[in-house]
């Protein structure tokens, strides 16, 4: 299982994943940064000005997250993937 927690006022995001029904968790937290550009692999470059919309997980290791424009104001959305329990995220697509 996975969980996602956000502090939308400050732009922070935390991910957790478990392989043993919640007995132990791998937890990764990331502060906001001032960049929305997404072709870098570092997790610190998740889109700062955009809002977390969804987390979808295949298993305890692999997941995808979607960020969208704040307040549903239109604009691009960003899709990221992780294959290491959320330690790093890589941009897959910009949806226009």
C-alpha positions as CSV (number, residue, x, y, z in Angstrom):
1,X,0.0,0.0,0.0
2,X,0.9,3.7,-0.4
3,X,-0.1,7.0,1.2
4,X,0.4,10.5,0.0
5,X,0.3,13.5,2.3
6,X,0.6,17.2,1.2
7,X,1.0,20.6,2.7
8,X,-0.4,22.6,-0.1
9,X,0.2,25.9,1.5
10,X,4.0,25.3,1.6
11,X,4.2,22.8,-1.3
12,X,5.6,19.9,0.6
13,X,4.8,16.3,-0.2
14,X,5.4,13.0,1.6
15,X,5.0,9.5,0.2
16,X,5.0,6.2,2.1
17,X,4.9,2.6,0.9
18,X,4.6,-0.7,2.7
19,X,5.2,-4.3,1.7
20,X,3.9,-5.9,4.9
21,X,0.3,-4.6,5.3
22,X,1.5,-1.5,7.3
23,X,3.8,-3.1,9.8
24,X,6.8,-1.1,8.4
25,X,6.9,1.8,6.0
26,X,9.4,3.5,3.6
27,X,8.7,7.2,3.9
28,X,10.1,10.0,1.7
29,X,9.4,13.7,2.2
30,X,10.3,16.5,-0.2
31,X,10.2,20.3,0.3
32,X,8.9,22.6,-2.3
33,X,11.3,24.2,-4.8
34,X,10.8,27.1,-7.1
35,X,11.0,25.1,-10.4
36,X,8.2,23.6,-12.4
37,X,10.5,22.3,-15.1
38,X,10.4,18.6,-15.0
39,X,13.0,16.8,-17.1
40,X,15.3,16.2,-14.2
41,X,15.2,13.0,-12.2
42,X,15.7,14.5,-8.7
43,X,12.6,14.3,-6.5
44,X,13.1,17.9,-5.3
45,X,12.0,19.1,-8.8
46,X,8.3,18.0,-8.4
47,X,6.3,20.9,-9.7
48,X,6.2,23.5,-6.9
49,X,3.4,25.7,-8.2
50,X,1.1,22.9,-9.1
51,X,-1.2,20.8,-6.9
52,X,-0.9,17.1,-6.2
53,X,-4.0,15.4,-7.8
54,X,-3.5,11.6,-7.6
55,X,-1.2,8.8,-6.6
56,X,-1.7,5.4,-8.3
57,X,0.4,2.4,-7.2
58,X,1.1,-0.9,-8.9
59,X,2.8,-2.5,-5.9
60,X,5.0,-1.4,-2.9
61,X,7.8,-0.2,-5.3
62,X,6.2,1.3,-8.4
63,X,3.8,4.2,-8.5
64,X,2.7,7.3,-10.5
65,X,1.7,10.7,-9.4
66,X,-0.2,13.5,-11.2
67,X,0.1,17.2,-10.6
68,X,-2.3,19.8,-12.1
69,X,-2.7,23.5,-12.2
70,X,-3.9,25.1,-9.0
71,X,-7.6,25.7,-8.5
72,X,-8.4,23.8,-11.8
73,X,-7.4,26.9,-13.7
74,X,-6.4,25.0,-16.8
75,X,-2.8,24.7,-18.0
76,X,-0.5,21.7,-18.1
77,X,-0.5,18.6,-15.9
78,X,2.6,16.6,-15.0
79,X,2.9,12.8,-14.7
80,X,5.8,11.3,-12.7
81,X,6.8,7.8,-11.9
82,X,8.9,6.1,-9.2
83,X,10.2,2.5,-9.2
84,X,12.0,2.8,-5.8
85,X,9.3,3.3,-3.2
86,X,9.1,7.0,-3.9
87,X,12.7,7.9,-3.1
88,X,13.1,9.5,-6.6
89,X,10.5,10.6,-9.2
90,X,11.0,11.0,-12.9
91,X,8.8,13.0,-15.2
92,X,7.0,10.8,-17.8
93,X,4.8,13.4,-19.6
94,X,3.5,16.9,-19.7
95,X,-0.2,16.7,-20.5
96,X,-1.6,19.8,-22.3
